[in-house]
Amino acid sequence: MNIVILAAGQGKRMRSDLPKVLHALAGRPLLAHVLDTASSLTPESICVVYGHGGEAVRETMAPAAPGVAWARQEPQLGTGHAVMQALPYLTGAAQTVVLYGDVPLTRPETLRRLCDAAGDGLGLLTVELDDPTGYGRIVRDNDRVRRIVEQKDASAAEQAIREVNTGIMVIPTARLKTWLAKLGNDNAQKEYYLTDVVALAVAEGVAVATAHPDSVWETLGVNSRSQMATLERIYQRNIAERLLEDGVALADPGRLDVRGSLLSGKDCSIDINCVFEGNVIIGDGVSIGPNCVLKNVRIAAGTRIEAFCHIDSADIGARCSLGPYARIRPATVLDDEVHIGNFVEVKASQIGAGTKAGHLSYIGDASLGKNVNVGAGTITCNYDGANKHRTVIEDDVFIGSDTQLIAPVRVGRGATLAAGTTLTKDAPDGQLTLSRAEQKSIRGWKRPVKKK
């Protein structure tokens, strides 16, 4: 088959300079979702017809869509005119499926069912709506489709029809080229309607079949911010239902956002208002507290993530404990049974099994061994104003509170750093290292008072 994706609409009601099809659903452009669906059907060709926003649509989407043809529609003179721009990229022997760049939730199995129903003829994806206002009506005669009439051109009787055209069609490609050449623009919009090919098919005796999606939401498009919000919640609810079926305990399925993929093991639990971006994998028995953000993360079995943690591009071992309010930044690897406590930030560091950093610390560009204790207020001073330097802390080290490690520096196995130490040279194995000014008390000193 060929697939043509119409993506030239301006989307004035979005009140945005961004082309409509580039607005994000679940963290990805609307058009990206449609391209994914199209690719899953393994078509012979995919052509995107773009217009509003010019090259912005193509420049944004083309790098992630190799092999896709791009046809510019300028000016925009209707859906029929849009498909005309794609004709040079269509192979004559195949069916052509027409999709829309702002209708992102159509399932591949629905499109396969439509193609099967169409056979060698023309196929329409239709739905019945209680309020069909704004949609083209399916006009039948003895149950046979005769034509589609647009809202602005429909009579009162035709406007009462509840079966409507979704715009998604399957058309024999060889006939499509002939029918497009016969389209006129004698209508209220002065546009070339793709839907007029239905009447041309009927006139030539070509069978017109219809198929229906399992859910109306598969055919919903986006023309406003409100509609975008509606589709976002439908998308997220569908993901929540899948997670529930997979055995994940969701505190509230309505307060979950997955903007990528989320794979989970057994007996996982996710509290409210969590956001998952990119590719996230969580192992058996993982617990995630409320208001967490996880992006491109792997979390091994039995780990507990407390509330308000932010974890980005990291690998978390088994039976770890993070948070609340922990931040794990990219290129961090935590071994098993690591504890990263409240208001601790870790960046580009490797932390060995059993190590603990409980409170108010920064660990950056560092390698920590096993069973290290990091006291509250400890900082690895990794940046000299121009370059980053590395700190190495070996196994079984005890670091007292309010310690500063001026990288590059190494702390030997079993060493102890006294509280308040500023470490500028390597600390030897098994010894106590400290740096403190002599403590003094000054007799007769008086605290300054504010001048009147």
C-alpha positions in Angstrom: 0.0 0.0 0.0 0.8 3.7 -0.2 0.2 6.0 2.7 -0.4 9.7 2.3 -0.4 11.8 5.5 -2.1 15.2 5.2 -0.2 17.6 7.5 -0.6 21.0 5.9 -3.2 22.5 8.2 -2.5 25.8 10.0 -4.4 25.2 13.2 -5.4 28.8 13.8 -7.4 27.8 16.9 -4.2 26.5 18.6 -3.2 30.2 18.9 0.4 29.2 18.3 3.3 30.0 15.9 4.2 26.3 16.0 2.7 24.2 13.1 -0.2 22.2 14.5 1.2 18.8 13.7 4.4 19.6 15.7 2.4 20.1 18.9 3.3 17.4 21.4 1.0 14.5 22.5 2.6 12.5 25.3 5.9 14.3 24.7 6.1 13.7 20.9 4.7 15.6 17.9 1.3 14.6 16.7 2.8 13.8 13.3 5.3 11.4 15.0 2.4 9.3 16.3 0.9 9.1 12.8 4.2 8.2 11.2 4.6 5.4 13.7 1.2 4.0 12.8 1.9 4.3 9.1 5.3 2.5 9.4 3.7 -0.3 11.3 1.7 -1.2 8.2 4.9 -1.8 6.2 3.7 0.3 3.2 5.6 0.6 -0.1 5.7 4.4 0.3 4.8 7.1 2.8 4.3 10.7 1.7 3.7 13.6 4.1 2.0 16.6 2.5 3.0 19.7 4.5 2.3 23.3 4.1 1.7 25.7 7.1 5.0 26.3 8.8 7.0 25.6 5.6 10.1 23.6 6.1 9.8 23.6 9.9 7.6 20.4 9.8 10.0 18.7 7.4 13.2 19.8 9.2 11.8 18.6 12.6 10.4 15.2 11.5 12.5 14.1 8.5 15.7 13.0 10.5 13.6 10.5 12.4 11.6 9.3 9.4 14.1 8.0 6.8 12.5 6.9 3.5 9.5 9.2 3.9 8.7 11.5 0.9 7.8 15.1 1.5 5.5 17.1 -0.7 4.7 20.8 -0.1 1.2 22.1 -0.6 1.3 25.8 -1.4 -1.3 27.3 -1.4 -3.6 25.0 0.6 -6.7 24.4 -1.6 -8.4 21.5 0.2 -7.8 17.9 0.9 -8.2 16.8 -2.7 -5.6 19.3 -3.7 -3.3 18.1 -0.9 -3.4 14.5 -2.2 -2.6 15.7 -5.7 0.8 16.9 -4.4 1.6 13.3 -3.3 0.8 11.7 -6.7 4.4 11.5 -7.9 5.3 9.4 -4.9 2.5 6.7 -5.3 2.9 3.4 -6.9 0.1 2.6 -9.3 -0.7 -1.0 -8.3 -1.2 -0.5 -4.6 -4.0 0.9 -2.4 -3.5 4.4 -1.1 -4.4 5.0 2.6 -5.1 8.7 3.5 -4.3 9.6 7.1 -4.1 13.0 8.9 -1.2 14.4 10.8 -3.4 15.7 13.5 -5.3 12.5 14.1 -2.8 10.6 16.2 -4.7 7.8 18.0 -5.8 5.6 15.1 -4.7 2.0 15.7 -3.0 -0.1 13.0 -5.5 -2.9 13.4 -8.3 -0.5 12.6 -6.6 0.5 9.3 -5.9 -3.1 8.4 -9.6 -3.8 8.9 -10.5 -0.9 6.7 -8.1 -2.1 3.9 -9.6 -5.6 4.1 -13.1 -4.2 3.8 -12.2 -2.0 0.8 -10.6 -4.9 -1.2 -10.1 -3.5 -4.7 -12.6 -0.8 -4.2 -12.8 2.3 -2.0 -13.1 2.2 1.7 -14.2 4.8 4.3 -13.6 4.8 8.0 -16.9 6.1 9.5 -18.3 6.6 13.0 -21.8 7.5 14.3 -22.0 10.5 16.6 -24.8 11.9 18.7 -23.7 15.3 17.6 -22.3 15.2 14.0 -21.9 18.9 13.7 -19.0 19.9 11.5 -18.5 16.5 10.0 -19.2 15.3 6.4 -22.3 13.1 6.4 -22.4 9.6 4.8 -25.3 9.7 2.4 -26.6 6.2 1.7 -29.3 4.7 -0.6 -30.6 1.3 0.5 -27.6 1.0 2.8 -25.2 1.6 -0.1 -22.9 4.6 0.2 -23.7 7.2 -2.5 -21.6 10.2 -1.5 -20.3 12.4 1.3 -21.7 15.8 1.8 -19.8 18.4 3.9 -21.6 20.3 6.7 -21.7 23.6 4.9 -23.1 22.0 1.8 -25.7 19.7 3.4 -29.4 20.1 3.4 -31.5 20.0 6.6 -32.2 16.3 6.0 -28.6 15.5 5.3 -27.5 17.3 8.4 -29.6 15.0 10.5 -27.5 12.0 9.4 -25.4 10.7 12.4 -22.9 8.6 10.4 -20.0 10.8 9.5 -16.8 10.6 7.5 -13.6 10.6 9.6 -11.5 11.5 6.6 -9.5 8.3 6.7 -9.9 6.5 3.4 -8.5 3.7 1.3 -8.5 4.4 -2.5 -7.3 2.3 -5.5 -4.3 4.3 -6.6 -4.8 4.0 -10.3 -8.3 5.3 -10.1 -7.3 8.0 -7.6 -5.2 9.7 -10.1 -8.1 9.8 -12.6 -10.6 10.9 -9.9 -8.4 13.7 -8.6 -8.2 15.2 -12.1 -12.0 15.4 -12.2 -12.4 17.3 -8.9 -14.0 20.7 -8.9 -14.3 23.5 -6.3 -17.9 24.5 -6.8 -18.7 24.5 -3.1 -19.0 26.8 -0.1 -15.3 26.6 0.7 -14.1 26.9 -2.9 -11.8 23.9 -2.2 -11.1 20.6 -3.8 -12.6 18.0 -1.5 -11.1 14.5 -1.5 -14.5 13.3 -0.3 -15.9 14.0 -3.8 -14.1 10.9 -5.1 -16.8 8.9 -3.4 -19.5 10.1 -5.8 -17.1 9.5 -8.7 -16.5 6.0 -7.6 -20.2 5.3 -7.3 -20.8 6.7 -10.8 -18.2 4.3 -12.2 -19.7 1.3 -10.3 -16.7 1.0 -7.9 -17.7 -0.6 -4.6 -17.6 1.7 -1.6 -17.2 -0.1 1.7 -17.1 1.2 5.2 -15.4 0.1 8.4 -15.7 1.3 11.9 -13.1 1.8 14.7 -13.6 0.1 18.0 -13.6 3.5 19.7 -14.5 6.9 18.5 -11.4 8.4 20.0 -9.3 6.7 17.3 -10.7 9.2 14.8 -10.5 12.4 17.0 -8.3 15.2 15.6 -6.8 18.3 17.1 -7.9 21.8 16.3 -7.6 23.5 19.7 -5.7 23.3 22.9 -8.8 21.9 24.6 -9.0 19.0 22.1 -5.2 18.4 22.6 -5.8 18.1 26.3 -8.7 15.7 25.7 -6.5 13.5 23.5 -3.7 13.6 26.0 -5.9 12.2 28.8 -7.3 9.5 26.4 -3.8 8.5 25.5 -2.6 8.4 29.1 -5.7 6.5 30.2 -5.0 3.8 27.6 -1.5 3.4 28.9 -2.8 3.3 32.5 -5.2 0.5 31.6 -2.4 -1.5 30.0 -0.2 -1.1 33.1 -3.1 -2.2 35.4 -3.6 -5.3 33.2 0.1 -6.0 33.5 -0.2 -6.0 37.3 1.1 -2.5 38.2 -0.6 -0.9 41.2 -1.5 2.7 40.2 -2.7 4.9 43.0 -4.8 6.9 40.5 -4.9 5.9 36.8 -6.0 9.4 36.0 -2.8 11.0 37.4 -0.1 9.3 35.4 1.9 10.6 32.4 4.0 8.4 30.2 5.8 10.3 27.5 7.7 7.4 25.9 7.7 3.8 27.0 7.4 2.2 30.4 8.1 -1.5 30.9 7.4 -2.9 34.4 8.0 -6.1 36.3 5.7 -7.8 38.8 4.3 -6.2 41.9 5.3 -2.6 41.1 3.5 0.4 42.5 3.3 3.9 41.2 1.9 6.8 43.3 0.1 9.9 41.9 1.5 12.5 39.5 4.5 10.6 38.3 6.0 11.4 34.8 7.9 8.9 32.7 9.9 10.2 29.7 11.9 8.3 27.1 12.5 4.7 27.9 12.0 3.6 31.5 12.3 0.0 32.7 11.4 -0.9 36.3 12.0 -4.3 37.8 9.9 -6.5 40.1 8.7 -4.9 43.3 9.8 -1.4 42.5 7.9 1.3 44.4 7.7 4.9 43.1 6.4 7.6 45.4 4.3 10.6 44.3 5.4 13.5 42.1 8.5 11.8 40.7 10.0 12.3 37.2 11.9 9.5 35.6 13.6 9.8 32.2 15.6 7.1 30.4 16.1 5.1 33.6 16.6 1.4 34.4 15.6 0.5 38.0 16.4 -3.0 39.3 14.1 -5.1 41.5 13.1 -4.1 45.0 14.2 -0.4 44.8 12.1 2.2 46.5 11.9 5.7 45.1 10.4 8.2 47.6 8.4 11.3 46.8 9.6 14.2 44.6 12.7 12.5 43.1 14.0 13.4 39.6 16.1 10.7 37.9 17.5 11.3 34.4 19.5 8.8 32.3 20.7 6.6 35.1 21.1 3.0 36.0 19.7 2.1 39.5 20.6 -1.2 41.1 18.5 -3.5 43.2 17.1 -2.8 46.7 18.2 0.8 46.6 16.5 3.6 48.4 16.2 7.1 46.9 14.8 10.3 48.3 12.6 12.0 49.1 13.8 15.0 47.0 16.8 13.2 45.5 18.1 14.2 42.1 20.0 11.7 40.0 21.5 13.2 36.9 22.8 11.6 33.6 25.7 9.0 33.5 25.1 7.9 37.1 25.2 4.2 38.0 24.2 3.0 41.5 25.1 -0.5 42.6 22.8 -2.6 44.8 21.5 -1.4 48.2 22.7 2.2 47.7 20.9 4.9 49.8 20.6 8.4 48.3 18.7 10.5 50.8 16.8 13.8 50.8 18.2 16.7 48.9 21.2 14.7 47.6 22.3 15.3 44.0 24.4 12.8 42.1 25.8 13.4 38.6 28.1 11.3 36.4 29.2 9.1 39.2 29.5 5.4 40.1 28.4 4.4 43.6 29.3 1.0 45.0 27.0 -1.4 46.9 25.9 -0.5 50.3 27.0 3.1 50.1 24.9 5.8 51.8 24.6 9.5 51.2 21.7 10.5 53.5 21.4 14.3 53.5 22.1 17.5 51.6 25.1 16.5 49.6 26.5 16.8 46.1 28.4 14.0 44.4 29.6 14.9 40.9 32.1 13.2 38.6 33.0 10.7 41.3 33.6 7.0 41.9 32.6 5.7 45.3 33.4 2.2 46.4 31.4 -0.1 48.6 30.0 0.7 52.1 31.0 4.4 52.0 29.2 6.7 54.4 28.8 10.3 53.1 28.0 12.8 55.8 25.5 15.5 55.5 26.6 18.6 53.6 29.5 16.8 51.8 30.4 18.3 48.4 32.7 17.0 45.7 34.2 20.2 44.2 34.6 19.0 40.7 34.7 22.2 38.6 37.6 24.6 38.6 35.9 27.2 36.4 37.1 25.6 33.2 37.3 21.8 33.5 35.7 19.0 35.5 37.9 16.8 37.7 37.2 13.4 39.3 37.1 12.3 42.9 37.8 8.7 43.8 36.6 7.4 47.2 37.5 3.8 47.9 35.7 1.1 49.9 34.7 1.5 53.6 35.4 5.2 53.8 33.7 7.4 56.4 33.2 11.0 55.4 32.2 13.4 58.2 29.6 16.1 57.7 30.4 19.4 55.9 33.4 18.0 54.1 34.6 19.4 50.8 36.7 17.3 48.4 38.6 19.5 46.0 39.0 17.3 42.9 41.1 15.7 41.6 41.6 13.8 44.8 41.6 10.2 46.1 40.5 8.9 49.5 42.1 5.6 50.3 40.3 2.4 51.5 39.0 2.6 55.1 40.0 6.2 55.6 38.0 8.6 57.8 37.6 12.3 57.0 36.7 14.4 60.0 33.7 16.7 59.9 34.4 20.1 58.3 37.5 18.9 56.4 38.5 20.6 53.2 40.5 17.9 51.4 43.0 19.2 48.8 45.4 16.2 48.8 44.9 12.5 48.8 43.9 10.9 52.1 45.8 7.7 52.9 44.3 4.3 53.6 42.9 3.6 57.1 43.8 6.9 58.6 42.0 9.9 60.0 42.5 13.0 57.9 41.3 16.4 59.0 41.9 20.1 58.3 40.6 22.6 60.8 41.6 26.0 62.0 42.4 26.3 65.7 39.3 27.1 67.7 39.5 30.3 69.7 37.2 32.1 72.1 37.7 35.9 72.5 37.0 37.5 75.9 35.3 40.8 75.9 34.1 40.6 72.3 30.8 42.4 71.7 28.4 41.8 69.0 27.8 44.8 66.7 24.6 46.7 67.0 22.7 48.5 64.3 23.3 52.2 64.2 20.3 54.4 64.7 
